[in-house]
Amino acid sequence: MLSYIFRLAVDFERKHGYWPNMLYLNTEHFRHWHQEFENPDDFDEISRRLHMEIIISVDALHPHVAWIPNRRQAIAS
């Protein structure tokens, strides 16, 4: 699953020119992915290394990535 998420992020960066900062998963994807890690803290480390916030959403039929400006970027615009 991690390789799939990484591929989504790389494809996003190629298309838009910048890395996504949001990862959307539904609860089933999240449970499946979380079980791949021996230590639950590893999941947080992966999130930090990917530089993406993980959002659990019932609307996420498939994992997908996006970029949303943070508060400082939104104020500067």
C-alpha positions in Angstrom: 0.0 0.0 0.0 2.9 2.4 0.8 4.2 2.0 -2.7 0.8 2.7 -4.2 0.5 5.9 -2.1 4.0 7.0 -3.1 3.1 6.4 -6.8 0.0 8.6 -6.4 2.2 11.4 -4.9 4.9 11.1 -7.6 2.2 11.2 -10.3 0.6 14.3 -8.7 4.0 16.0 -8.5 4.7 15.3 -12.2 1.3 16.7 -13.2 1.2 19.8 -10.9 4.9 20.5 -10.3 4.7 20.3 -6.5 4.3 17.5 -3.9 0.8 16.9 -2.4 0.3 17.6 1.3 -2.9 15.7 1.9 -3.6 11.9 1.7 -7.3 10.8 1.8 -8.1 7.3 2.9 -11.3 5.6 4.0 -11.4 3.7 7.3 -10.9 0.4 5.6 -7.8 1.5 3.7 -6.5 3.1 6.9 -7.0 -0.1 8.9 -5.4 -2.2 6.2 -2.4 0.1 5.9 -2.0 0.5 9.7 -1.8 -3.3 10.1 1.3 -3.3 7.8 3.3 -1.6 10.5 4.7 -3.5 13.5 4.8 -0.3 15.6 1.9 2.2 15.5 4.4 5.0 15.7 5.8 3.9 12.4 2.6 5.1 10.8 3.2 8.7 12.1 6.8 8.5 10.9 5.6 7.5 7.4 3.2 10.5 7.4 6.0 12.9 8.3 8.4 11.4 5.7 5.7 11.7 3.0 5.1 15.3 4.1 1.3 14.7 3.9 -1.5 15.0 6.4 -3.6 11.9 6.5 -7.4 12.4 6.4 -9.8 9.6 7.0 -12.9 10.2 5.0 -16.0 8.0 4.2 -16.1 9.8 0.8 -12.7 8.4 -0.2 -13.6 5.4 -2.3 -10.0 5.0 -3.3 -6.9 6.6 -1.8 -6.1 9.9 -3.3 -3.8 12.9 -2.8 -4.3 16.6 -3.0 -2.6 19.9 -2.1 -4.4 22.4 0.1 -2.7 25.6 1.2 -1.9 25.9 4.9 -3.2 28.8 6.8 -0.1 31.0 6.3 -0.1 30.4 2.6 -3.8 31.2 2.4 -3.4 34.5 4.3 -0.4 35.5 2.1 -2.5 35.0 -1.1 
